[in-house]
Amino acid sequence: MSDEEVIPSESEGSGREGLEEAEADASLEAPLPPGSLADARDDIPPPRPSILHRLTIETQAEPHVVEAAALRKQTRRDFLLFGAGVAATAAGAWWLLPKHLDSVAVRASRERFLNRALTFDDDVAEALYSRNRIVQTYSRKDVTPLRNNYHNPTPGPGYLSTWSLTLTGLASGRDAVLSLDDLRPLARREQITRLVCVEGWSAIAWWGGVRFADLLAAYPPHPRAKWAAMESGVTDYYVSIDLDTARHPQSLLATHHDGAPLTLAHGAPLRLVVPMKLGLKNIKALTKIAYMENEPRDFWAERGYSKYDGL
Amino acid sequence: MADEPAVEERAIVAKHHLLVRLSHWLNVPILAAMIVSGLAIYWASPVHQHPPDRITGSRDYLADAGAFVARHIGVRDVKAQREWFYNHFSIGVFQLAQALRLHWLFAYLFMLAGLMYVIGIFRSGSYRAVLPRRGDVRESFAMIRYYLRLGKHPVVTSKYNALQRGAYASVPLFGVLAIASGWAMHKPAQLGWLARMFGSYDGARFIHFWTMWAFIAFAIPHVFLAIADGWDTLRSMVTGWSARTGAPHE
């Protein structure tokens, strides 16, 4: 093997540096080229390499002479540590990969761990969010076809004639039951934004409706409320929306898509449009909004997806 | 050895900073996890799609390639053919929630390892060894000729040869590209400026997918060449030192 060759010491000085120093010297300080000091005379300072030169030109590492026994000991230690790392990685892979989960206990510990990672990522998303940051909008010609991604069969039109929107957890202490006509006093808004699905596809869609913020102003929630539990009694679907997101100027309660009233496929007669959240938060056929202090349940969060889903 | 009164000595040279070595090995499981989870995410909505196949209904070029291989290694079941690629190179089909959770976890670890690497190369100054320099293109071709047994090994007086410099300098850049495109896809609303740097959300998806192939295209010859280069090279990535103290590679 190549390292068995006997290499004569080329290092200057005693060559008696200890191994720890050899380690520390891994931070090579780009010394002046050897010989430059010897050339230096009292009257002429040695030429200093330019900063650019020192920052960019590779310098040859200085060899060290070390005790072979100590080197062997340290090498053995390093490889044992490396082996421990490989073993830990193998154990970690077995623990993390879903196919090898036989025991409930292992599954529970893995779920807790992965959920913590997911919560961390949600916290990052929440830290990134700003109610003043406007999501990119598009023009009419950018609009793309919008897929109907109902996870269950698209509901039939039977519910439309009896549809209403119930608001609970209001500051008034009484529940409100609204029809589409009750939303008419609120200013109508239109926006063309991108809907991004957790699956990876996206679509640019043209929406019309009222601002969620305007509904919140017209029917104020309880002052301690931080969350809106959004539910569809039509499809048994429910999502959690933090009120900071609900108050974003681009959070819409949409009644129109592509300039026409919402079709059954896209959540007639009223749906949520939150372009700063994943598509799965844009609940269709909305029938109830319950304002509450604590985080409500969320359909996909119960199925292993994140809760906040901020884009 | 016990009866040897004189102390046995060896000349060594510092080669890889501790943080560089740690991040190098951490990247092996991290990138493996990113790929097996990333492909399971890709399955849910492939970047490269064609109109649905009349017989199988498939839209996914990657699944098609897998089905082609599966047919030729004797997989009979059509469903098994269609899912062969994802069942062998990802955590599987219909694993989106699990894949996303793994992908986010390892994405943060990947960024941490990248940070360790950057600190390591600047603390040790070893970043200088991978900076491109004049004559690298010519020397790279000479190295390729050597690997193909069409020519002699060019004289290399630096830590790495030109081909290594090119590879070791571009892999961190692919890492930066993977992280940037990943964030652009993950937070296209809050980081809209980043998504627009990739053209659009879909541009970021395209780049992110292909950085995976860049890592694979690097890793396969890297493993072979590191093994071919010998024990000193492999050991140096564990211990940090090399016994090759200066004689140029011939």
Interface residues (C-beta under 8 A of the other chain):
Chain A: M1 S2 D3 E5 I7 P8 S9 E10 S11 G15 A22 E23 D25 A26 S27 L28 E29 A30 L55 T56 I57 E58 T59 Q60 A61 E62 P63 H64 V65 V66 E67 A68 A69 L71 Q74 T75 D78 F79 F82 G85 T89 G92 A93 L96 L97 P98 K99 L114 N115 A117 L118 F120 D121 A125 L128 Y129 S130 R133 V135 Q136 R194 V196 C197 V198 E199 G200 W201 S202 P275 M276 W300 R303 G304 Y305 S306 G310 L311
Chain B: V7 E8 E9 R10 A11 I12 V13 A14 K15 H16 H17 L18 W25 V28 P29 A33 I41 Y42 A44 S45 V47 I91 G92 Q95 L96 A97 Q98 L100 R101 L102 W104 L105 Y108 R123 S124 G125 S126 R128 A129 L131 S158 K159 M185 H186 K187 P188 A189 Q190 L191 G192 R196 Y201 D202 R205 G230 W231 D232 R235 V238 T239 G240 W241 S242 A243 R244 T245 G246
